[in-house]
């Protein structure tokens, strides 16, 4: 009866509060917060209310956001698992005995579940830190939002565990940028060993942040101070802004599984300070046991921690960039003889601490004795440079080690157990896995450089002979065998090789009924292997003069790439003139078959199209920045975006892609290849291509996805422009909604549509320098801050890209480093 009375009272007061929406500085047990009302922090930095996530027009959530920022930036959500319909009537109320409850349409949706004895005069306040607290009559905190983080870590919030209260603090990603329900990624410490934070996808560790330690991290106009608490009652990590009261910062775990540190610039826009993982070396345990990862190595990312004392477990696999076996000691330990010692390695990311023991009151000398007296102890270290008395012991083989550069303050010293025969009295410290200059070192380095190359050449020669003798079913290659026909004859890869007869059977002898499509490379067939696996088979056209180069290029490029938004290469097949690439089968075909077809287009509502745009952008970020190679696709278009069973996009066709070294950003070509309507002006006219060439193609693709119309061949009664020009004109006239596909009229989200069009126009700017890079594109699409206004983009009419229309001087003007365009090959 009492509960019903509360609901009736709430509903009777609801209309009054809607009419007189207010900014409150506190909520008492006799007050309500309804739609339109906000609870504001003392200095007006944060506000609590019923909000919609950025870009969402359907659902509301009780959340905390920054108050004076135009784009809604939520830092905490109460009812993350239970969205409030847009038309619902919502109320936040404190009930006895001091419980915070959200009602929607007279039903309880969320509560704080405060566990305490009955207390009178409970109030709710929002601090300037962004912490929502419930206070009793003595101003004691009885509940706080900081104890229940969502996807954002604010200064003063904690990660870890409070053992006395049984509360665990960790970040959980949102399902998507519009859905705050818990996603598949988490960030927080493990229960066992010395504390460190790990990024997990479900139960799978993706990235390890390193051991916790007190430190100060400085950037331009911004300083963060880390605070570590390790006691029997609590293990926690937090940070504060280092007295930079004028700078607001936050750390978020986004729905793609990336940790991002943001700082508010001039109180108007968010600036991305750091994104983790940074590179391939951040992949968890990429080099396995005693392997050390470094981005400074030219030919591979992993080496043994110390090549003098460790060696790869599987040398052949190691040379082919398969580091999963890790490294082993050259000489076994001699602990039973009491003669072991330790070698110091500096500037290292300390190994995984899952199987460690630690003491917060032990000196480094005491730590060494403790480890030396235990034969199962493999290493020891003091992880905290600000404290003299901290000891950590490792009791299993060391894994997930990272070597840093000399200037990187993140590195630590670690002392690794060695047999006495490995100890060198003249060399007790090794800074990174390299040697100090000593006699005979030149001979050692020469051998280290020559022997792997001799082995690699032998492996390649052996494979080329063995490929023609192959009689068995599909098997895993032991070493490389294909190389770029025109250039790198010694570039190897590891790939599954299929028997031609297996593929012929799978495709019904390459029946025309199995053809999925065709391109400049040749036809693509659907096939089914004996075990029932569906595959797509790309067959090199014998009439294609450029097919062999493209085949080799695609094998070398994509065999080294793995990302959920890239099509997966399963293997290849070579028999005489027959050259085949075998891919995972994409049941929904290519994107162009949907967006350019009035019937199929109905199956792609706006939410799905926006997901596809975001998926393509993530794939390009991986190609341009996060992959082992820096890849420029050069032929990004709707027909090269494949859709899996769940309509997730995957970038395909790497036949004309180009890879770069770490310091290269652009190049010139004598042969311009690509597709009319998607080529950037500097590439089409001067042969200059860079990551910004792909950005241009992406911009065209975004406009096509939004409009359902092709840029190439576009026609509009009142305009002679192509799609880019038409989009620019109606955007300038404020008629952007006229651009959208008619199939999206009911499902579209106007703010997202406008943002997508703006991003598309920014990506097709005439000057490459005016285009954003792909990480910035992802930030723009996510709704972070206001977008810059695009300038007039590059307008290309069809007759502007005809080969015959290029006068000889046009090609000569594009000369860089002696290279000029001699051919334009459009596909």
GUKOLPA-634593 format. One line per 4 residues: number of its first residue (from 1); their letters; for each residue x, y, z negated of C-alpha. Coordinates in nm, 2 decimals, decimal comma, padded with zeros to 4 digits. Last residue first. Example, Ala and Ser with C-alpha at 12.3 -4.5 7.8 and 13.67 -1.06 7.14 Angstrom:
! residues 2
2	SA	01,37 -00,11 -00,71; 01,23 -00,45 -00,78
//
This chain:
! residues 827
827	XXXX	03,90 00,00 06,30; 04,09 00,30 06,41; 04,44 00,26 06,54; 04,60 00,60 06,61
823	XXXX	04,94 00,56 06,77; 05,27 00,74 06,79; 05,25 00,94 06,47; 05,59 01,09 06,37
819	XXXX	05,88 00,98 06,15; 06,20 01,18 06,12; 06,18 01,23 05,75; 05,84 01,39 05,79
815	XXXX	05,69 01,47 06,13; 05,33 01,58 06,12; 05,38 01,87 06,36; 05,50 01,62 06,62
811	XXXX	05,17 01,44 06,62; 04,97 01,75 06,69; 05,22 01,86 06,96; 05,13 01,56 07,18
807	XXXX	04,77 01,68 07,19; 04,53 01,46 06,99; 04,18 01,46 07,16; 04,25 01,13 07,34
803	XXXX	04,28 00,95 07,01; 03,93 01,06 06,92; 03,91 01,20 06,56; 03,77 01,54 06,62
799	XXXX	03,50 01,40 06,85; 03,33 01,23 06,56; 03,31 01,55 06,36; 03,53 01,59 06,06
795	XXXX	03,46 01,85 05,79; 03,72 01,86 05,52; 03,56 02,00 05,21; 03,46 02,36 05,12
791	XXXX	03,58 02,40 04,76; 03,44 02,19 04,47; 03,34 02,36 04,15; 03,52 02,22 03,85
787	XXXX	03,33 01,97 03,64; 03,21 02,04 03,29; 03,31 01,81 03,01; 03,32 01,43 02,98
783	XXXX	03,02 01,29 03,17; 03,16 00,95 03,24; 03,18 01,03 03,60; 03,43 01,31 03,54
779	XXXX	03,65 01,09 03,32; 03,64 00,81 03,58; 03,74 01,07 03,85; 04,02 01,20 03,63
775	XXXX	04,16 00,84 03,62; 04,12 00,83 04,00; 04,33 01,14 04,08; 04,14 01,46 04,15
771	XXXX	04,15 01,62 04,49; 04,28 01,98 04,53; 04,63 01,86 04,60; 04,51 01,66 04,90
767	XXXX	04,39 01,97 05,07; 04,07 01,94 05,26; 03,86 01,84 04,96; 03,69 01,50 05,00
763	XXXX	03,73 01,39 04,63; 03,58 01,71 04,49; 03,27 01,66 04,71; 03,22 01,31 04,58
759	XXXX	03,27 01,42 04,22; 03,01 01,69 04,28; 02,77 01,44 04,44; 02,82 01,20 04,15
755	XXXX	02,76 01,48 03,89; 02,44 01,59 04,07; 02,31 01,23 04,08; 02,40 01,17 03,72
751	XXXX	02,21 01,49 03,61; 01,92 01,38 03,84; 01,88 01,03 03,70; 01,74 00,83 03,99
747	XXXX	01,49 00,54 03,95; 01,18 00,69 04,12; 01,33 00,87 04,42; 01,61 00,62 04,46
743	XXXX	01,46 00,44 04,77; 01,45 00,77 04,95; 01,83 00,79 04,93; 01,95 01,11 04,77
739	XXXX	02,06 01,41 04,97; 01,74 01,61 04,92; 01,82 01,61 04,54; 02,12 01,84 04,61
735	XXXX	01,90 02,13 04,72; 02,09 02,40 04,53; 02,20 02,58 04,85; 02,56 02,50 04,79
731	XXXX	02,48 02,13 04,74; 02,26 02,14 05,06; 02,56 02,27 05,26; 02,82 02,04 05,12
727	XXXX	02,61 01,73 05,16; 02,56 01,82 05,53; 02,92 01,88 05,59; 03,02 01,55 05,43
723	XXXX	02,75 01,36 05,61; 02,86 01,49 05,95; 02,77 01,83 06,06; 02,55 01,91 06,36
719	XXXX	02,26 02,02 06,14; 01,89 02,08 06,16; 01,79 01,74 06,31; 02,04 01,54 06,10
715	XXXX	02,28 01,29 06,24; 02,55 01,08 06,07; 02,75 00,86 06,31; 03,04 00,83 06,07
711	XXXX	02,93 00,95 05,73; 02,69 00,67 05,70; 02,36 00,72 05,52; 02,22 00,57 05,20
707	XXXX	02,24 00,91 05,04; 02,40 00,83 04,70; 02,60 00,54 04,82; 02,72 00,73 05,13
703	XXXX	02,82 01,03 04,92; 03,02 00,80 04,69; 03,19 00,63 04,98; 03,30 00,96 05,13
699	XXXX	03,45 01,05 04,80; 03,62 00,71 04,77; 03,78 00,76 05,11; 03,92 01,09 05,00
695	XXXX	04,05 00,93 04,68; 04,22 00,66 04,89; 04,41 00,93 05,08; 04,49 01,10 04,74
691	XXXX	04,68 00,78 04,65; 04,91 00,88 04,93; 04,92 00,89 05,31; 05,08 01,13 05,56
687	XXXX	05,02 01,02 05,93; 04,98 01,38 06,04; 04,63 01,41 06,18; 04,44 01,11 06,04
683	XXXX	04,65 01,09 05,72; 04,64 01,46 05,64; 04,27 01,48 05,72; 04,17 01,18 05,50
679	XXXX	04,04 00,87 05,68; 03,69 00,75 05,58; 03,48 00,87 05,88; 03,68 00,67 06,14
675	XXXX	03,83 00,36 05,98; 04,20 00,29 05,92; 04,53 00,26 06,09; 04,77 00,54 06,17
671	XXXX	05,09 00,40 06,32; 05,41 00,60 06,29; 05,36 00,62 05,91; 05,45 00,87 05,65
667	XXXX	05,47 00,82 05,27; 05,33 00,94 04,94; 05,37 00,90 04,56; 05,70 00,71 04,50
663	XXXX	05,85 00,71 04,16; 05,72 00,37 04,04; 05,78 00,20 04,38; 05,50 00,19 04,63
659	XXXX	05,28 -00,07 04,80; 05,08 -00,03 05,12; 04,75 -00,17 05,22; 04,68 -00,25 05,58
655	XXXX	04,55 -00,61 05,53; 04,42 -00,55 05,18; 04,06 -00,64 05,26; 03,85 -00,64 04,94
651	XXXX	03,74 -00,41 04,66; 03,49 -00,59 04,43; 03,16 -00,44 04,32; 02,94 -00,60 04,06
647	XXXX	02,60 -00,70 04,21; 02,54 -00,97 03,95; 02,61 -01,25 04,20; 02,91 -01,07 04,34
643	XXXX	02,92 -00,77 04,56; 03,19 -00,69 04,82; 03,33 -00,35 04,90; 03,52 -00,36 05,23
639	XXXX	03,20 -00,29 05,43; 03,14 00,03 05,23; 03,49 00,17 05,30; 03,84 00,18 05,16
635	XXXX	04,09 00,13 05,44; 04,41 00,28 05,32; 04,44 00,06 05,01; 04,73 00,24 04,84
631	XXXX	04,89 00,00 04,59; 05,13 00,08 04,31; 05,26 -00,26 04,22; 05,23 -00,43 03,88
627	XXXX	04,89 -00,29 03,85; 04,78 00,00 03,62; 04,82 00,32 03,82; 04,70 00,33 04,18
623	XXXX	04,56 -00,02 04,22; 04,41 -00,03 03,87; 04,27 00,31 03,90; 04,12 00,21 04,23
619	XXXX	03,94 -00,09 04,07; 03,80 00,14 03,80; 03,67 00,38 04,06; 03,50 00,09 04,25
615	XXXX	03,33 -00,02 03,93; 03,21 00,33 03,85; 03,05 00,37 04,19; 02,90 00,03 04,16
611	XXXX	02,75 00,11 03,82; 02,60 00,43 03,96; 02,45 00,22 04,24; 02,31 -00,02 03,98
607	XXXX	02,15 00,26 03,77; 02,02 00,43 04,09; 01,83 00,13 04,21; 01,99 -00,12 04,45
603	XXXX	01,74 -00,38 04,56; 01,54 -00,12 04,77; 01,85 -00,08 04,98; 01,80 -00,42 05,13
599	XXXX	01,49 -00,31 05,32; 01,61 00,03 05,43; 01,96 -00,10 05,53; 02,26 00,13 05,50
595	XXXX	02,30 00,10 05,13; 02,25 -00,28 05,12; 02,45 -00,43 05,41; 02,71 -00,16 05,36
591	XXXX	02,79 -00,30 05,01; 02,92 -00,63 05,14; 02,79 -00,98 05,08; 02,56 -01,07 04,80
587	XXXX	02,70 -01,42 04,75; 03,07 -01,31 04,71; 03,28 -01,62 04,77; 03,62 -01,63 04,60
583	XXXX	03,89 -01,60 04,87; 04,09 -01,83 05,10; 04,32 -01,67 05,34; 04,40 -01,86 05,66
579	XXXX	04,68 -01,86 05,92; 04,65 -02,10 06,21; 04,93 -02,07 06,47; 05,11 -02,37 06,33
575	XXXX	04,95 -02,47 06,01; 04,94 -02,20 05,73; 04,68 -02,20 05,45; 04,62 -01,95 05,17
571	XXXX	04,50 -01,94 04,81; 04,24 -01,83 04,57; 04,25 -01,45 04,64; 04,02 -01,27 04,40
567	XXXX	03,82 -00,97 04,51; 03,91 -00,66 04,31; 03,68 -00,51 04,05; 03,75 -00,77 03,78
563	XXXX	04,12 -00,71 03,82; 04,41 -00,93 03,92; 04,67 -00,83 04,17; 05,00 -01,00 04,26
559	XXXX	04,85 -01,23 04,52; 04,67 -00,92 04,65; 04,97 -00,75 04,79; 05,20 -01,03 04,92
555	XXXX	04,91 -01,22 05,08; 04,76 -00,91 05,23; 05,08 -00,79 05,38; 05,16 -01,13 05,53
551	XXXX	04,82 -01,15 05,69; 04,84 -00,79 05,81; 05,17 -00,84 05,98; 05,05 -01,16 06,14
547	XXXX	04,73 -01,00 06,26; 04,88 -00,70 06,44; 04,86 -00,84 06,79; 04,51 -00,99 06,73
543	XXXX	04,42 -01,25 06,99; 04,50 -01,54 06,76; 04,25 -01,40 06,51; 04,37 -01,48 06,16
539	XXXX	04,09 -01,67 05,97; 03,95 -01,52 05,65; 03,78 -01,80 05,45; 03,52 -01,73 05,19
535	XXXX	03,47 -02,00 04,92; 03,20 -02,19 04,74; 03,32 -02,44 04,49; 03,13 -02,77 04,52
531	XXXX	03,41 -03,01 04,42; 03,45 -03,10 04,79; 03,51 -02,74 04,89; 03,22 -02,53 05,03
527	XXXX	03,29 -02,27 05,30; 03,17 -01,94 05,43; 03,36 -01,80 05,72; 03,53 -01,47 05,79
523	XXXX	03,63 -01,38 06,15; 03,94 -01,19 06,25; 04,19 -00,94 06,11; 04,03 -00,63 06,27
519	XXXX	03,70 -00,74 06,12; 03,45 -01,02 06,12; 03,14 -01,14 05,94; 02,99 -01,42 05,73
515	XXXX	03,05 -01,69 05,99; 02,92 -02,03 05,88; 02,68 -02,09 06,17; 02,97 -02,02 06,41
511	XXXX	03,12 -02,34 06,27; 03,48 -02,33 06,15; 03,51 -02,70 06,15; 03,22 -02,74 05,91
507	XXXX	03,37 -02,47 05,69; 03,47 -02,70 05,40; 03,59 -02,97 05,64; 03,82 -02,72 05,82
503	XXXX	03,94 -02,59 05,49; 04,04 -02,93 05,36; 04,20 -03,02 05,70; 04,42 -02,71 05,68
499	XXXX	04,56 -02,83 05,35; 04,54 -02,55 05,09; 04,83 -02,36 04,94; 04,78 -02,21 04,60
495	XXXX	04,99 -01,90 04,54; 05,31 -01,78 04,38; 05,49 -01,50 04,57; 05,82 -01,43 04,74
491	XXXX	05,98 -01,13 04,89; 06,30 -01,24 05,06; 06,21 -01,17 05,42; 06,10 -00,81 05,33
487	XXXX	06,04 -00,64 05,66; 05,84 -00,72 05,97; 05,70 -01,06 05,88; 05,64 -00,98 05,52
483	XXXX	05,74 -01,29 05,33; 05,58 -01,63 05,26; 05,74 -01,91 05,07; 05,78 -01,84 04,70
479	XXXX	05,83 -02,11 04,44; 05,68 -02,40 04,26; 05,36 -02,39 04,47; 05,05 -02,52 04,30
475	XXXX	04,88 -02,81 04,48; 04,59 -02,86 04,72; 04,58 -03,21 04,86; 04,90 -03,40 04,97
471	XXXX	05,07 -03,43 05,31; 05,30 -03,12 05,32; 05,59 -03,17 05,57; 05,55 -02,84 05,74
467	XXXX	05,54 -02,65 05,41; 05,85 -02,84 05,29; 06,09 -02,67 05,54; 05,96 -02,32 05,45
463	XXXX	05,96 -02,41 05,08; 06,33 -02,52 05,08; 06,44 -02,20 05,25; 06,25 -01,99 05,00
459	XXXX	06,38 -02,18 04,70; 06,74 -02,15 04,83; 06,70 -01,78 04,88; 06,57 -01,75 04,52
455	XXXX	06,85 -01,95 04,37; 07,11 -01,74 04,55; 06,93 -01,43 04,43; 06,92 -01,55 04,07
451	XXXX	07,29 -01,63 04,08; 07,42 -01,30 04,22; 07,29 -01,05 03,96; 07,37 -01,25 03,65
447	XXXX	07,70 -01,36 03,80; 07,80 -01,00 03,86; 07,69 -00,90 03,51; 07,90 -01,17 03,36
443	XXXX	08,21 -01,08 03,57; 08,17 -00,71 03,47; 08,14 -00,81 03,10; 08,48 -00,98 03,11
439	XXXX	08,61 -00,74 02,84; 08,34 -00,56 02,65; 08,09 -00,28 02,72; 07,78 -00,31 02,49
435	XXXX	07,53 -00,55 02,61; 07,16 -00,52 02,71; 06,84 -00,65 02,55; 06,76 -00,33 02,36
431	XXXX	07,02 -00,19 02,12; 07,22 -00,49 02,02; 07,39 -00,47 01,68; 07,64 -00,70 01,52
427	XXXX	07,89 -00,70 01,80; 08,26 -00,74 01,69; 08,17 -01,01 01,44; 07,98 -01,20 01,70
423	XXXX	07,72 -01,44 01,57; 07,59 -01,71 01,82; 07,80 -01,99 01,67; 07,65 -01,91 01,33
419	XXXX	07,30 -01,99 01,45; 07,07 -01,69 01,48; 06,78 -01,54 01,29; 06,64 -01,21 01,43
415	XXXX	06,68 -00,88 01,25; 06,43 -00,62 01,37; 06,48 -00,24 01,41; 06,19 -00,03 01,52
411	XXXX	06,08 00,15 01,83; 05,80 00,41 01,84; 06,04 00,70 01,84; 06,09 00,66 02,21
407	XXXX	06,41 00,84 02,32; 06,61 00,52 02,36; 06,36 00,36 02,59; 06,12 00,09 02,44
403	XXXX	06,14 -00,28 02,44; 05,82 -00,47 02,38; 05,78 -00,80 02,19; 05,46 -01,00 02,22
399	XXXX	05,60 -01,32 02,06; 05,85 -01,43 01,80; 05,86 -01,80 01,71; 05,70 -01,87 01,37
395	XXXX	05,76 -01,75 01,01; 05,81 -01,38 01,05; 05,91 -01,19 00,73; 05,80 -00,83 00,65
391	XXXX	05,97 -00,62 00,38; 05,89 -00,27 00,27; 06,10 -00,07 00,01; 06,27 00,22 00,19
387	XXXX	05,96 00,39 00,31; 05,94 00,65 00,59; 06,08 00,42 00,85; 05,79 00,17 00,80
383	XXXX	05,83 -00,16 00,98; 06,11 -00,29 00,75; 06,22 -00,61 00,93; 06,27 -00,98 00,91
379	XXXX	06,31 -01,27 01,15; 06,27 -01,64 01,21; 06,18 -01,76 00,86; 06,12 -02,14 00,86
375	XXXX	06,46 -02,21 00,71; 06,38 -02,01 00,40; 06,68 -01,88 00,20; 06,79 -01,65 00,48
371	XXXX	06,45 -01,48 00,49; 06,44 -01,39 00,12; 06,81 -01,28 00,13; 06,74 -01,05 00,43
367	XXXX	06,43 -00,90 00,25; 06,64 -00,83 -00,06; 06,88 -00,63 00,16; 06,59 -00,45 00,33
363	XXXX	06,44 -00,35 -00,01; 06,13 -00,51 -00,15; 05,82 -00,33 -00,29; 05,56 -00,36 -00,02
359	XXXX	05,61 -00,73 00,02; 05,52 -00,91 00,34; 05,45 -01,26 00,48; 05,40 -01,31 00,85
355	XXXX	05,20 -01,54 01,09; 04,97 -01,29 01,26; 05,24 -01,02 01,28; 05,29 -01,02 01,65
351	XXXX	05,64 -00,90 01,73; 05,79 -00,55 01,65; 05,80 -00,31 01,93; 06,17 -00,27 01,98
347	XXXX	06,41 00,02 01,96; 06,68 -00,18 01,80; 06,78 -00,55 01,78; 06,99 -00,66 01,48
343	XXXX	07,14 -01,01 01,49; 07,10 -01,23 01,18; 07,29 -01,52 01,02; 07,28 -01,89 00,99
339	XXXX	07,55 -02,09 00,81; 07,36 -02,26 00,54; 07,43 -02,60 00,69; 07,06 -02,68 00,68
335	XXXX	06,99 -02,35 00,86; 07,19 -02,44 01,17; 06,96 -02,29 01,44; 06,97 -02,45 01,79
331	XXXX	07,18 -02,30 02,06; 07,06 -02,15 02,39; 06,74 -02,04 02,21; 06,42 -02,05 02,41
327	XXXX	06,23 -01,81 02,63; 05,87 -01,76 02,74; 05,68 -02,03 02,92; 05,41 -01,79 03,04
323	XXXX	05,67 -01,58 03,22; 05,55 -01,66 03,57; 05,73 -01,39 03,77; 05,87 -01,62 04,04
319	XXXX	06,21 -01,62 03,88; 06,05 -01,72 03,55; 05,88 -02,02 03,71; 06,21 -02,15 03,84
315	XXXX	06,39 -02,09 03,51; 06,13 -02,27 03,29; 06,21 -02,22 02,92; 06,39 -01,89 03,01
311	XXXX	06,72 -01,84 02,83; 06,82 -01,69 02,49; 07,15 -01,60 02,32; 07,34 -01,42 02,59
307	XXXX	07,02 -01,32 02,78; 06,89 -01,13 02,47; 06,52 -01,07 02,44; 06,47 -01,27 02,76
303	XXXX	06,36 -01,06 03,05; 06,01 -00,95 03,16; 05,88 -00,68 03,39; 06,05 -00,79 03,71
299	XXXX	06,24 -00,64 04,00; 06,34 -00,29 03,89; 06,34 -00,33 03,51; 06,24 00,00 03,34
295	XXXX	05,89 -00,11 03,26; 06,02 -00,34 02,99; 05,89 -00,65 02,84; 06,09 -00,88 02,61
291	XXXX	06,05 -01,25 02,60; 06,13 -01,43 02,28; 05,80 -01,63 02,30; 05,55 -01,51 02,57
287	XXXX	05,64 -01,24 02,82; 05,29 -01,11 02,87; 05,21 -01,15 02,50; 04,92 -00,90 02,51
283	XXXX	04,93 -00,68 02,82; 05,10 -00,36 02,72; 05,39 -00,44 02,95; 05,15 -00,41 03,25
279	XXXX	05,09 -00,04 03,17; 04,93 00,21 02,94; 04,69 00,00 02,74; 04,59 00,25 02,60
275	XXXX	04,50 00,60 02,72; 04,65 00,92 02,58; 04,59 01,29 02,57; 04,27 01,32 02,77
271	XXXX	04,16 01,68 02,75; 03,80 01,75 02,65; 03,64 02,08 02,76; 03,50 02,39 02,60
267	XXXX	03,65 02,46 02,25; 03,97 02,60 02,41; 04,08 02,24 02,48; 03,91 01,97 02,28
263	XXXX	04,15 01,68 02,23; 04,09 01,32 02,34; 04,26 00,99 02,26; 04,14 00,70 02,47
259	XXXX	04,14 00,33 02,40; 04,04 00,13 02,71; 03,81 -00,17 02,70; 03,58 -00,08 02,99
255	XXXX	03,30 00,03 02,76; 03,52 00,29 02,60; 03,70 00,27 02,27; 03,72 00,63 02,16
251	XXXX	03,98 00,84 01,96; 03,88 01,19 01,86; 04,04 01,53 01,83; 03,93 01,89 01,75
247	XXXX	04,19 02,16 01,75; 04,16 02,48 01,55; 04,20 02,31 01,22; 04,54 02,18 01,32
243	XXXX	04,64 02,10 00,96; 04,80 01,77 01,07; 04,49 01,65 01,25; 04,44 01,35 01,03
239	XXXX	04,48 00,98 01,08; 04,35 00,66 00,93; 04,47 00,30 00,88; 04,34 00,08 00,60
235	XXXX	04,41 -00,23 00,39; 04,23 -00,21 00,06; 04,19 -00,38 -00,28; 04,52 -00,57 -00,30
231	XXXX	04,70 -00,26 -00,16; 04,81 -00,15 00,18; 04,71 00,21 00,26; 04,85 00,37 00,58
227	XXXX	04,81 00,74 00,68; 04,90 00,85 01,03; 04,96 01,23 01,09; 04,85 01,37 01,42
223	XXXX	04,99 01,69 01,57; 04,85 01,91 01,84; 04,96 02,23 02,02; 05,15 02,02 02,28
219	XXXX	05,19 01,67 02,14; 05,32 01,55 01,80; 05,29 01,21 01,63; 05,37 01,19 01,26
215	XXXX	05,43 00,85 01,10; 05,32 00,61 00,83; 05,33 00,25 00,96; 05,09 00,00 01,10
211	XXXX	05,23 -00,27 01,32; 05,18 -00,26 01,69; 04,89 -00,17 01,91; 04,82 -00,51 02,04
207	XXXX	04,64 -00,55 02,37; 04,40 -00,80 02,53; 04,34 -01,05 02,25; 04,06 -01,29 02,34
203	XXXX	03,79 -01,34 02,08; 03,53 -01,12 02,25; 03,75 -00,88 02,45; 03,99 -00,78 02,18
199	XXXX	04,21 -00,48 02,12; 04,44 -00,55 01,82; 04,54 -00,33 01,52; 04,82 -00,42 01,29
195	XXXX	04,83 -00,53 00,92; 05,10 -00,76 00,79; 04,97 -01,11 00,80; 04,61 -01,23 00,80
191	XXXX	04,28 -01,05 00,84; 04,34 -00,90 01,18; 04,32 -00,52 01,23; 04,08 -00,32 01,45
187	XXXX	03,96 -00,25 01,80; 03,66 -00,43 01,96; 03,55 -00,49 02,32; 03,24 -00,68 02,44
183	XXXX	02,98 -00,41 02,40; 02,79 -00,31 02,09; 02,47 -00,13 02,19; 02,55 00,24 02,27
179	XXXX	02,39 00,22 02,62; 02,44 00,51 02,85; 02,81 00,50 02,90; 02,79 00,12 02,90
175	XXXX	02,78 -00,17 02,65; 02,94 00,06 02,40; 03,27 -00,04 02,25; 03,31 -00,15 01,89
171	XXXX	03,56 00,02 01,65; 03,66 -00,14 01,33; 03,61 -00,09 00,95; 03,52 -00,39 00,73
167	XXXX	03,33 -00,34 00,41; 03,34 -00,61 00,13; 03,32 -00,34 -00,14; 03,63 -00,44 -00,34
163	XXXX	03,80 -00,58 -00,02; 03,78 -00,25 00,17; 03,89 -00,35 00,51; 04,07 -00,20 00,81
159	XXXX	04,02 00,11 01,03; 03,94 00,43 00,85; 03,78 00,77 00,93; 03,97 01,08 00,82
155	XXXX	04,02 01,22 01,17; 03,75 01,07 01,39; 03,75 00,71 01,54; 03,47 00,66 01,80
151	XXXX	03,30 00,35 01,93; 03,08 00,27 01,63; 03,21 00,32 01,28; 03,01 00,20 00,98
147	XXXX	03,19 00,31 00,66; 03,23 00,66 00,81; 02,85 00,68 00,81; 02,85 00,73 00,44
143	XXXX	02,65 00,58 00,14; 02,64 00,64 -00,23; 02,87 00,94 -00,23; 02,86 01,10 -00,58
139	XXXX	02,72 01,45 -00,59; 02,59 01,38 -00,95; 02,23 01,39 -00,84; 02,31 01,12 -00,57
135	XXXX	02,47 01,20 -00,24; 02,41 01,03 00,10; 02,68 01,11 00,35; 02,71 01,17 00,72
131	XXXX	03,08 01,21 00,82; 03,15 01,43 01,12; 03,46 01,59 00,95; 03,26 01,91 00,90
127	XXXX	03,04 01,72 00,66; 02,68 01,62 00,73; 02,45 01,61 00,42; 02,18 01,37 00,30
123	XXXX	02,03 01,42 -00,05; 01,93 01,19 -00,33; 01,74 01,37 -00,61; 01,67 01,05 -00,81
119	XXXX	01,86 00,72 -00,82; 01,73 00,37 -00,84; 02,03 00,13 -00,86; 02,24 00,09 -00,56
115	XXXX	02,27 -00,10 -00,23; 02,19 00,14 00,06; 02,05 -00,05 00,35; 02,11 00,26 00,57
111	XXXX	01,79 00,19 00,76; 01,69 00,14 01,12; 01,37 00,10 01,33; 01,09 00,12 01,08
107	XXXX	00,76 00,14 01,27; 00,52 00,43 01,25; 00,58 00,53 01,61; 00,95 00,54 01,54
103	XXXX	01,07 00,55 01,18; 01,44 00,59 01,09; 01,53 00,52 00,72; 01,79 00,65 00,48
99	XXXX	01,77 00,47 00,15; 01,80 00,65 -00,19; 01,59 00,43 -00,41; 01,35 00,54 -00,29
95	XXXX	01,30 00,69 00,06; 01,51 00,94 00,26; 01,34 01,01 00,60; 01,44 01,04 00,96
91	XXXX	01,13 01,06 01,19; 01,07 00,98 01,56; 00,76 01,01 01,78; 00,81 00,80 02,10
87	XXXX	00,80 00,94 02,45; 01,17 00,88 02,53; 01,17 00,53 02,39; 01,39 00,49 02,08
83	XXXX	01,67 00,24 02,15; 01,73 -00,04 01,90; 02,08 -00,18 01,88; 02,26 00,15 01,84
79	XXXX	02,02 00,27 01,57; 02,26 00,47 01,38; 02,50 00,62 01,65; 02,83 00,79 01,58
75	XXXX	03,06 01,01 01,78; 02,82 01,13 02,05; 02,95 01,38 02,30; 02,65 01,55 02,47
71	XXXX	02,79 01,78 02,74; 02,76 02,15 02,67; 02,98 02,14 02,36; 02,86 02,35 02,06
67	XXXX	02,73 02,09 01,83; 02,96 01,79 01,86; 02,75 01,48 01,82; 02,60 01,26 01,54
63	XXXX	02,33 01,01 01,63; 01,97 00,90 01,60; 01,91 00,75 01,94; 01,69 00,84 02,23
59	XXXX	01,61 00,65 02,55; 01,51 00,72 02,91; 01,70 01,03 03,05; 02,05 00,91 03,01
55	XXXX	02,34 01,10 03,17; 02,51 01,19 02,84; 02,35 00,98 02,56; 02,01 01,10 02,45
51	XXXX	01,97 01,26 02,11; 01,77 01,24 01,79; 01,96 01,45 01,54; 02,28 01,50 01,35
47	XXXX	02,50 01,80 01,42; 02,87 01,86 01,42; 03,10 02,16 01,42; 02,86 02,41 01,27
43	XXXX	03,08 02,52 00,98; 02,87 02,35 00,71; 02,76 02,05 00,92; 02,42 02,07 01,09
39	XXXX	02,12 01,84 01,04; 01,91 01,88 01,35; 01,53 01,91 01,42; 01,40 01,87 01,77
35	XXXX	01,25 01,52 01,71; 01,20 01,49 01,34; 01,40 01,53 01,02; 01,19 01,50 00,71
31	XXXX	01,21 01,65 00,36; 01,10 01,54 00,01; 01,39 01,30 -00,04; 01,63 01,58 00,05
27	XXXX	01,78 01,66 00,38; 02,07 01,91 00,40; 02,20 02,20 00,61; 01,89 02,20 00,84
23	XXXX	01,86 02,35 01,18; 01,49 02,37 01,26; 01,21 02,26 01,49; 00,88 02,43 01,39
19	XXXX	00,64 02,29 01,64; 00,79 01,94 01,61; 00,80 01,96 01,24; 00,43 02,04 01,21
15	XXXX	00,34 01,76 01,44; 00,53 01,50 01,23; 00,38 01,60 00,90; 00,07 01,38 00,94
11	XXXX	00,28 01,10 01,08; 00,51 01,09 00,78; 00,23 01,11 00,53; 00,06 00,82 00,70
7	XXXX	00,38 00,61 00,71; 00,46 00,68 00,34; 00,10 00,57 00,24; 00,14 00,25 00,44
3	XXX	00,46 00,17 00,25; 00,29 00,23 -00,08; 00,00 00,00 00,00
//
